[in-house]
């Protein structure tokens, strides 16, 4: 497991407490009060900011909208990057970091550069018996009426020696088993028995019930349709649009079940999806007191052994949201197919004994989400 960072942190030597940098500050800023950068605290030395680069809060917040224009490998898509406008050419950015990081004794482990931009990973041993990865991404992007050469920086810090990821803001009892796994190339369906008796989604959704929840102020347009797709032939698409901002609604499918789990040792959810558009006030469940929003979500209703009604869900998003619900939400790439395998739901503290419903849907102010396949895989 790793701590994956974007906004640089600083460590106060006097108090030994972690604090976050204010918006727009960079990891190279130091003060005379004994505050040093995170990289310095790990013994790898600071990396200077790129000359002339400007931290861009607008583009940072919109990273999910244009990230797919940059050549970021799938294995690094979930890194939370800090975004700068480079005010230079991509070749100059690449040349600069090749020179500076070599001089600072970093070792390049991955280099995917071209005339259009680049993706580089540099590594260095820390003072905690771990290897720190410093990531540089540069390329030309278009966002709205802006055309920019951008510079993204990110860190990957193994957490096995520094106490682990302490972000527990949205940890909930019953979700202790973790988020599951996301793949961006087909890992093949997990071995086991598919418990859904309905036909595959490419054969239609007549055996499913529709969930079309209108907005509370204005109805909006909520649709569930079967559309053609070059990869999967036919897929289910969830759509909502509304002229009223801040007014949520739903579009999805569900089916009632009466599935006894007593003879199984493993129950996992398998889903193949794609997020094309998301808009809402609680994307990635940043506000756990509200209903989570997202263009593609899966929710299981179940009974425990003592007949309590419980739910488990998982949601997928592409927006650049740093403090998201890491147990119940996964970061994906906009407009790109992903394959999801949940953890074993029988390892929940409140263990399912019988599944009573599966629901696949989008929920929010406006969204477009696609699902090509979904099932409950038992072993």
C-alpha positions in Angstrom: 0.0 0.0 0.0 1.2 3.5 -0.8 0.6 7.1 0.3 0.0 8.8 -3.0 0.4 12.6 -2.8 -0.1 15.7 -4.9 -0.1 18.8 -2.8 3.2 18.9 -1.0 3.2 18.5 2.8 5.6 20.1 5.2 6.8 18.8 8.5 7.3 21.0 11.5 10.3 19.7 13.4 9.4 21.4 16.6 5.9 19.9 17.0 6.3 16.8 14.8 2.7 17.4 13.4 1.8 17.1 9.7 0.1 20.2 8.2 -1.0 20.9 4.6 0.4 23.7 2.5 -1.9 26.5 1.7 -3.3 26.7 -1.9 -0.7 27.7 -4.3 2.3 27.0 -2.2 4.9 24.6 -3.5 7.0 21.9 -1.9 10.2 24.0 -2.3 9.0 26.8 0.0 10.7 26.9 3.4 10.6 29.3 6.4 13.1 30.3 9.0 10.9 28.8 11.8 12.3 25.3 11.4 9.9 24.1 8.8 11.3 21.9 6.0 9.7 20.2 3.0 8.4 16.6 3.0 11.1 15.5 0.7 13.8 17.0 2.9 12.3 15.2 5.9 12.5 11.9 4.1 16.2 12.5 3.4 16.0 12.7 -0.4 16.4 16.5 -0.7 14.0 19.0 -2.2 13.2 19.4 -5.9 13.2 23.0 -7.1 10.1 24.4 -8.8 10.3 24.7 -12.6 11.4 28.2 -13.5 8.4 30.3 -14.6 5.8 27.7 -13.8 2.7 28.9 -12.1 0.4 26.9 -9.8 -3.0 26.8 -11.4 -5.9 26.2 -9.1 -8.5 26.2 -11.9 -6.7 23.5 -13.8 -6.0 21.5 -10.7 -9.7 21.4 -9.9 -10.5 20.5 -13.5 -7.7 17.9 -13.9 -10.3 15.1 -14.3 -11.7 16.9 -17.3 -8.5 17.0 -19.3 -6.2 14.4 -17.8 -7.0 11.9 -20.6 -5.3 14.4 -23.0 -2.0 13.6 -21.2 0.0 10.3 -21.6 -0.3 9.0 -18.1 0.1 5.2 -17.7 -2.8 3.4 -16.1 -0.7 2.4 -13.1 -0.2 6.1 -12.3 -3.7 7.4 -13.0 -4.7 7.5 -9.4 -1.8 9.7 -8.3 -3.1 13.1 -7.1 -1.1 15.6 -9.1 -0.3 19.3 -8.5 -1.0 21.3 -11.7 1.1 24.1 -13.0 1.1 26.1 -16.3 4.6 25.7 -17.6 4.8 28.8 -19.7 7.4 27.0 -21.8 7.7 24.1 -24.3 7.3 20.5 -23.2 10.8 19.7 -24.5 12.3 22.4 -22.3 10.4 21.0 -19.3 11.7 17.5 -20.0 15.3 18.7 -20.6 15.2 20.7 -17.4 14.1 17.9 -15.2 16.5 15.4 -16.8 19.3 17.7 -15.9 18.2 18.8 -12.4 17.1 15.4 -11.1 20.3 13.7 -12.3 22.3 16.4 -10.6 20.3 15.7 -7.4 21.1 12.0 -7.6 17.6 10.8 -8.5 17.4 7.7 -10.8 15.0 7.6 -13.7 12.8 4.4 -13.6 10.3 5.2 -16.4 10.6 7.5 -19.4 7.8 8.0 -21.8 8.7 11.2 -23.6 8.0 12.3 -27.2 7.8 15.6 -29.1 4.2 16.0 -27.7 5.1 15.8 -24.1 6.4 13.3 -21.5 5.8 11.2 -18.4 8.8 10.4 -16.2 9.2 8.6 -12.9 12.3 9.3 -10.8 13.3 7.3 -7.7 15.5 7.8 -4.7 16.0 5.9 -1.4 14.7 7.7 1.6 16.0 7.7 5.2 13.2 5.2 6.1 14.3 2.3 4.0 11.8 3.0 1.3 12.1 4.3 -2.3 10.4 7.6 -3.1 9.0 8.2 -6.6 8.9 11.7 -8.0 6.6 12.0 -11.1 6.8 14.6 -13.8 4.1 14.9 -16.5 4.1 17.6 -19.2 2.0 18.1 -22.3 -0.3 20.4 -24.2 -4.0 20.4 -23.1 -7.2 22.2 -24.1 -9.7 23.0 -21.4 -12.6 25.3 -22.3 -11.1 28.2 -24.2 -7.6 27.6 -22.7 -4.7 26.0 -24.5 -1.8 25.4 -22.2 1.4 23.6 -21.8 1.0 22.1 -18.3 3.3 20.5 -15.8 2.1 18.0 -13.3 4.1 16.8 -10.3 3.3 13.9 -8.0 4.8 11.8 -5.3 4.5 8.1 -4.4 5.7 7.4 -0.9 5.5 3.8 0.4 3.7 3.9 3.8 5.0 0.7 5.4 7.7 2.6 7.3 5.9 5.9 8.1 2.7 4.8 9.8 0.3 4.3 6.9 -2.4 6.5 5.4 -4.1 8.2 8.3 -7.0 9.6 6.2 -10.0 8.1 8.1 -12.5 11.0 7.6 -15.0 8.8 5.8 -14.3 5.4 7.3 -17.5 3.7 8.2 -18.2 0.6 10.3 -18.9 -2.3 7.9 -16.6 -1.0 5.2 -13.3 -2.3 6.7 -12.5 -4.7 3.8 -11.3 -1.9 1.6 -12.2 -0.6 -1.9 -11.4 -3.6 -4.1 -9.4 -3.4 -7.4 -9.6 -1.3 -10.5 -8.1 -2.4 -13.9 -7.9 -0.5 -17.1 -7.2 -3.6 -19.2 -9.5 -6.6 -19.1 -8.4 -8.9 -16.3 -11.0 -11.5 -17.3 -14.0 -12.3 -15.2 -13.1 -13.7 -11.8 -13.4 -17.5 -11.5 -16.6 -18.6 -9.7 -20.3 -18.9 -10.1 -22.3 -15.9 -11.3 -25.3 -15.5 -9.1 -27.4 -13.3 -11.3 -29.9 -15.3 -13.3 -30.6 -12.5 -15.8 -29.1 -12.4 -19.3 -25.9 -10.4 -19.8 -26.5 -6.6 -20.3 -25.7 -6.7 -24.0 -28.8 -8.8 -24.4 -31.0 -6.1 -23.0 -32.4 -5.0 -19.6 -36.0 -6.2 -19.8 -35.4 -8.5 -16.8 -34.3 -5.5 -14.7 -36.5 -2.8 -13.2 -35.8 0.9 -14.0 -35.0 3.5 -11.3 -35.7 7.0 -12.6 -35.8 9.5 -9.8 -36.6 13.0 -10.9 -35.3 16.2 -9.3 -37.1 17.7 -6.3 -37.3 21.2 -7.9 -37.3 20.4 -11.6 -37.9 16.9 -13.0 -35.0 17.0 -15.4 -34.3 14.3 -18.0 -33.5 10.9 -16.7 -32.9 8.0 -19.1 -31.6 4.5 -19.1 -30.9 3.2 -22.6 -29.2 0.4 -24.4 -26.6 1.8 -26.8 -24.1 0.3 -29.3 -20.5 0.2 -28.4 -17.5 -0.8 -30.5 -15.9 -2.8 -27.7 -18.8 -4.5 -26.1 -21.5 -4.4 -28.9 -24.2 -3.1 -26.6 -24.0 -1.4 -23.2 -26.4 0.3 -20.7 -26.1 4.0 -20.4 -27.3 6.1 -17.5 -28.1 9.8 -18.3 -29.4 12.8 -16.4 -29.6 16.4 -17.3 -31.3 19.3 -15.5 -31.6 23.0 -15.8 -31.7 23.3 -12.1 -28.2 23.3 -10.5 -27.8 21.5 -7.2 -30.9 19.3 -7.8 -30.0 15.6 -7.9 -31.8 12.7 -9.5 -31.2 9.1 -10.5 -31.2 6.8 -13.5 -30.4 3.2 -13.2 -31.5 -0.5 -13.1 -32.1 -2.9 -10.2 -33.5 -6.3 -9.5 -34.8 -7.9 -6.3 -33.0 -11.0 -5.2 -33.4 -13.7 -2.6 -29.9 -15.2 -2.8 -28.7 -17.3 0.2 -25.0 -17.1 0.7 -24.5 -19.8 3.4 -22.7 -22.2 1.2 -20.1 -19.7 -0.2 -16.8 -18.5 1.3 -16.3 -15.6 -1.1 -18.7 -13.1 -2.7 -17.3 -10.4 -5.0 -19.0 -7.8 -7.3 -17.7 -7.7 -10.9 -18.5 -4.5 -12.9 -17.3 -3.1 -16.2 -18.0 0.6 -16.6 -17.1 4.0 -18.0 -17.7 7.5 -16.7 -18.3 10.2 -19.4 -19.8 13.0 -17.3 -20.3 13.8 -13.7 -21.7 16.8 -11.9 -22.9 17.0 -8.3 -22.3 18.2 -4.8 -21.3 14.9 -3.3 -19.2 13.2 -6.0 -17.0 10.5 -4.4 -18.9 10.9 -1.2 -16.9 13.9 0.1 -19.9 14.6 2.4 -20.8 11.3 4.0 -24.0 12.8 5.6 -25.5 13.1 2.0 -26.3 10.4 -0.5 -23.2 9.7 -2.6 -23.2 10.9 -6.2 -21.5 9.5 -9.3 -22.3 8.4 -12.9 -21.6 4.7 -12.2 -22.4 3.1 -8.9 -23.3 -0.4 -7.7 -25.2 -1.0 -4.5 -26.0 -4.3 -2.7 -28.8 -4.6 -0.2 -28.5 -7.6 2.2 -29.6 -9.3 5.4 -27.2 -10.3 8.1 -27.3 -13.5 10.0 -29.5 -11.9 12.6 -31.8 -10.4 9.9 -30.6 -6.8 10.0 -31.0 -4.9 6.7 -27.6 -3.5 5.5 -26.1 -2.0 2.4 -22.7 -2.0 0.6 -21.9 0.2 -2.3 -19.1 1.4 -4.5 -18.9 4.5 -6.8 -16.5 5.6 -9.6 -15.4 9.1 -10.4 -12.8 11.0 -12.5 -12.8 14.5 -11.0 -9.6 15.7 -9.2 -11.0 15.2 -5.6 -8.3 14.7 -3.1 -10.2 13.9 0.1 -12.6 11.4 -1.3 -14.1 8.4 0.4 -11.3 5.9 -0.3 -13.3 2.9 1.0 -16.4 3.3 -1.1 -15.1 5.2 -4.2 -12.5 4.6 -6.8 -10.8 7.1 -9.1 -11.0 6.2 -12.8 -10.1 7.9 -16.1 -12.7 9.9 -17.9 -14.2 8.2 -21.0 -12.1 5.1 -20.5 -13.4 1.6 -19.7 -12.5 0.1 -16.3 -12.9 -3.3 -14.8 -13.8 -3.5 -11.1 -13.5 -6.5 -8.7 -14.8 -5.8 -5.2 -13.3 -7.3 -2.0 -14.9 -10.4 -0.5 -18.2 -9.0 0.9 -18.3 -12.0 3.3 -15.4 -10.3 5.2 -17.6 -7.3 6.2 -17.9 -7.0 10.0 -21.7 -7.3 9.5 -21.5 -10.3 7.2 -24.1 -10.8 4.5 -26.3 -13.9 4.9 -28.7 -13.1 2.0 -28.6 -10.6 -0.8 -31.9 -9.0 -1.4 -31.1 -6.5 -4.2 -28.5 -5.3 -6.6 -28.7 -1.8 -8.1 -26.5 -0.2 -10.8 -27.1 3.4 -11.5 -26.0 7.0 -11.7 -27.0 9.7 -9.2 -26.3 13.4 -9.2 -27.1 16.8 -10.8 -26.1 15.6 -14.3 -24.2 12.6 -15.5 -23.5 10.1 -18.2 -22.3 6.6 -17.2 -21.9 3.3 -19.1 -22.0 -0.2 -17.8 -21.1 -3.2 -20.0 -21.3 -6.0 -17.5 -22.2 -6.6 -13.8 -22.5 -9.8 -11.7 -22.1 -11.3 -8.3 -19.3 -13.9 -8.3 -19.4 -16.6 -5.7 -17.0 -19.2 -4.6 
